[in-house]
Amino acid sequence: MRWIPEIARRAPASALSVRYVVLDAPLPFDAADRVQTALAASHLAAQRRGGLSWAVELSGRTRVYGLIAREVDESAAVALETSPEGGEVAVTCTPHETHEAHAAGAAGVIVLAVTVWLTGGWLAGLPLGAATLLAGWIWADAARTLEVQRLEQKVRGLAFDLGRALWPDRPGQVTPLRGPSPLLGR
């Protein structure tokens, strides 16, 4: 199934995962309160899942083909932990709704390409239909890539904002989350 382009798959291939790390700094004693305050200040809907983890709703808008606006509500998992390196905020978001919106756009490209092919005739319309399919597919996939990158920036921004709320006087860094996170279970 790896030969199928990601935009045509049932689900996105991977999650967007980042972490904000502060070296040699444990979690503050009031970490849960600071996170709640930061989420409320950002106007994000969040539900505590127990311990030091939350489910956060990232509402927004994606643009299919870069033109058609569609409202999406992605869910992100936020977890706090103290690792050997120091304190850490891990944020993971699998862009299901964004993926589904752009997959529907790719299906629209197929319908348009078939329509162009049949309108042009069985043989004469074939090159036109193929060109429509190729151009539309490239456009739809490029728009999806840009929107996923925009969502990744939102996830990185959330990790940074929560990290700064927890350790306002300590420097930290947002990095990709590599390997399994003990609290996120991935």
VEXDREN-2710 file (C-alpha; in Angstrom, 1 decimal):
% VEXDREN-2710
k/r/px/py/pz
1/MET/0.0/0.0/0.0
2/ARG/3.0/2.3/0.1
3/TRP/2.6/3.0/-3.6
4/ILE/-0.7/4.8/-2.9
5/PRO/-0.1/8.5/-2.5
6/GLU/-0.8/9.7/1.1
7/ILE/-3.6/12.0/0.0
8/ALA/-5.5/8.9/-1.3
9/ARG/-5.0/6.8/1.8
10/ARG/-7.7/6.3/4.4
11/ALA/-5.8/8.1/7.2
12/PRO/-2.7/10.3/7.4
13/ALA/0.6/8.4/7.4
14/SER/1.9/9.9/10.6
15/ALA/1.1/12.2/13.5
16/LEU/2.6/15.7/14.0
17/SER/4.6/15.3/17.2
18/VAL/6.8/17.9/18.9
19/ARG/8.2/18.5/22.3
20/TYR/9.4/21.6/24.2
21/VAL/12.4/20.7/26.3
22/VAL/14.0/22.7/29.1
23/LEU/17.3/21.2/30.3
24/ASP/17.9/20.6/34.0
25/ALA/14.5/21.9/35.1
26/PRO/11.9/19.8/36.7
27/LEU/8.2/20.4/36.3
28/PRO/6.9/23.2/38.5
29/PHE/4.7/22.2/41.5
30/ASP/1.8/24.0/40.0
31/ALA/2.3/22.7/36.4
32/ALA/-1.3/21.6/35.9
33/ASP/-2.6/25.1/36.9
34/ARG/-0.2/26.8/34.6
35/VAL/-1.2/24.7/31.7
36/GLN/-4.9/25.2/32.3
37/THR/-4.3/29.0/32.5
38/ALA/-2.2/29.0/29.3
39/LEU/-4.9/26.9/27.4
40/ALA/-7.7/29.2/28.6
41/ALA/-5.6/32.3/27.6
42/SER/-5.2/30.8/24.1
43/HIS/-9.0/30.1/23.9
44/LEU/-8.4/26.4/23.4
45/ALA/-10.9/23.8/24.5
46/ALA/-9.1/21.3/26.7
47/GLN/-10.1/18.3/28.7
48/ARG/-7.8/16.9/31.4
49/ARG/-7.3/13.2/30.9
50/GLY/-5.7/12.5/34.3
51/GLY/-2.2/13.0/35.6
52/LEU/-0.5/15.6/33.6
53/SER/-2.1/15.1/30.2
54/TRP/-4.8/16.8/28.3
55/ALA/-6.9/16.4/25.1
56/VAL/-6.9/19.8/23.3
57/GLU/-9.1/20.7/20.4
58/LEU/-7.4/22.7/17.7
59/SER/-10.2/24.3/15.7
60/GLY/-9.3/26.0/12.4
61/ARG/-9.9/26.2/8.7
62/THR/-8.2/24.3/5.9
63/ARG/-8.3/25.3/2.3
64/VAL/-8.9/22.5/-0.2
65/TYR/-7.1/23.2/-3.5
66/GLY/-5.9/26.4/-1.6
67/LEU/-9.4/27.9/-2.4
68/ILE/-12.3/26.1/-0.7
69/ALA/-12.5/26.8/3.0
70/ARG/-13.5/24.0/5.3
71/GLU/-13.8/24.1/9.1
72/VAL/-11.8/21.3/10.8
73/ASP/-11.4/20.3/14.5
74/GLU/-8.3/18.4/15.1
75/SER/-7.5/16.8/18.5
76/ALA/-4.1/17.1/20.1
77/ALA/-2.7/15.2/23.0
78/VAL/-0.6/17.2/25.5
79/ALA/1.5/15.5/28.1
80/LEU/4.0/16.8/30.7
81/GLU/6.9/14.8/32.0
82/THR/10.3/15.0/33.6
83/SER/12.8/13.2/31.5
84/PRO/16.5/12.7/32.1
85/GLU/17.2/15.8/30.1
86/GLY/14.8/18.0/32.1
87/GLY/11.2/19.1/31.9
88/GLU/9.2/18.3/28.7
89/VAL/5.9/19.2/27.1
90/ALA/5.0/16.7/24.4
91/VAL/2.2/17.6/21.9
92/THR/0.9/15.1/19.3
93/CYS/-1.8/15.7/16.7
94/THR/-2.9/13.3/14.0
95/PRO/-4.5/15.5/11.3
96/HIS/-7.6/13.3/10.5
97/GLU/-10.1/16.0/9.5
98/THR/-7.5/18.0/7.5
99/HIS/-6.6/14.8/5.7
100/GLU/-10.2/13.9/5.0
101/ALA/-10.9/17.3/3.6
102/HIS/-8.0/17.1/1.2
103/ALA/-8.8/13.5/0.3
104/ALA/-12.3/14.6/-0.8
105/GLY/-10.6/17.3/-2.9
106/ALA/-8.5/14.6/-4.6
107/ALA/-11.6/12.6/-5.3
108/GLY/-13.1/15.7/-6.9
109/VAL/-10.0/15.9/-9.2
110/ILE/-10.7/12.3/-10.3
111/VAL/-14.4/13.1/-11.1
112/LEU/-13.3/16.2/-13.1
113/ALA/-10.7/14.3/-15.0
114/VAL/-13.2/11.6/-16.0
115/THR/-15.7/14.3/-17.0
116/VAL/-13.1/16.0/-19.2
117/TRP/-12.1/12.6/-20.7
118/LEU/-15.7/11.6/-21.5
119/THR/-16.6/15.1/-22.8
120/GLY/-13.6/15.1/-25.2
121/GLY/-14.4/11.6/-26.5
122/TRP/-13.0/8.1/-25.7
123/LEU/-9.8/8.6/-27.5
124/ALA/-9.4/12.3/-28.2
125/GLY/-10.3/13.1/-24.6
126/LEU/-7.9/10.7/-23.0
127/PRO/-4.8/13.0/-23.1
128/LEU/-7.0/15.9/-21.8
129/GLY/-8.3/13.8/-19.0
130/ALA/-4.9/12.6/-18.1
131/ALA/-3.5/16.1/-18.1
132/THR/-6.4/17.3/-15.9
133/LEU/-5.8/14.4/-13.5
134/LEU/-2.1/15.1/-13.2
135/ALA/-2.4/18.9/-12.8
136/GLY/-5.3/18.6/-10.4
137/TRP/-3.6/15.9/-8.4
138/ILE/-0.4/18.0/-8.1
139/TRP/-2.4/21.1/-7.1
140/ALA/-4.5/19.2/-4.5
141/ASP/-1.4/17.5/-3.0
142/ALA/0.5/20.8/-2.8
143/ALA/-2.4/22.5/-1.1
144/ARG/-2.6/19.5/1.4
145/THR/1.1/19.7/2.1
146/LEU/0.9/23.4/2.8
147/GLU/-2.1/23.0/5.2
148/VAL/-0.4/20.2/7.1
149/GLN/2.6/22.4/7.5
150/ARG/0.4/25.2/8.8
151/LEU/-1.1/22.8/11.3
152/GLU/2.3/21.6/12.3
153/GLN/3.2/25.3/13.0
154/LYS/0.1/25.5/15.2
155/VAL/1.2/22.3/17.1
156/ARG/4.7/23.8/17.5
157/GLY/3.2/27.1/18.7
158/LEU/1.1/25.2/21.3
159/ALA/4.1/23.3/22.6
160/PHE/6.1/26.6/22.8
161/ASP/3.3/28.5/24.6
162/LEU/2.9/25.8/27.1
163/GLY/6.6/25.5/27.7
164/ARG/7.0/29.2/28.2
165/ALA/4.0/29.1/30.7
166/LEU/5.7/26.4/32.7
167/TRP/9.3/27.8/32.6
168/PRO/9.0/31.5/31.9
169/ASP/12.6/32.2/33.1
170/ARG/14.3/29.2/31.5
171/PRO/15.4/28.8/27.8
172/GLY/13.8/25.9/26.0
173/GLN/13.7/24.4/22.6
174/VAL/10.9/22.9/20.4
175/THR/12.1/19.7/18.7
176/PRO/10.4/16.8/16.8
177/LEU/9.3/14.1/19.2
178/ARG/11.4/11.0/18.3
179/GLY/10.6/7.6/19.5
180/PRO/7.9/6.7/22.0
181/SER/6.7/9.2/24.6
182/PRO/6.1/7.5/27.9
183/LEU/3.0/9.5/28.6
184/LEU/1.5/9.6/25.2
185/GLY/2.0/5.8/24.7
186/ARG/3.3/6.2/21.1
END
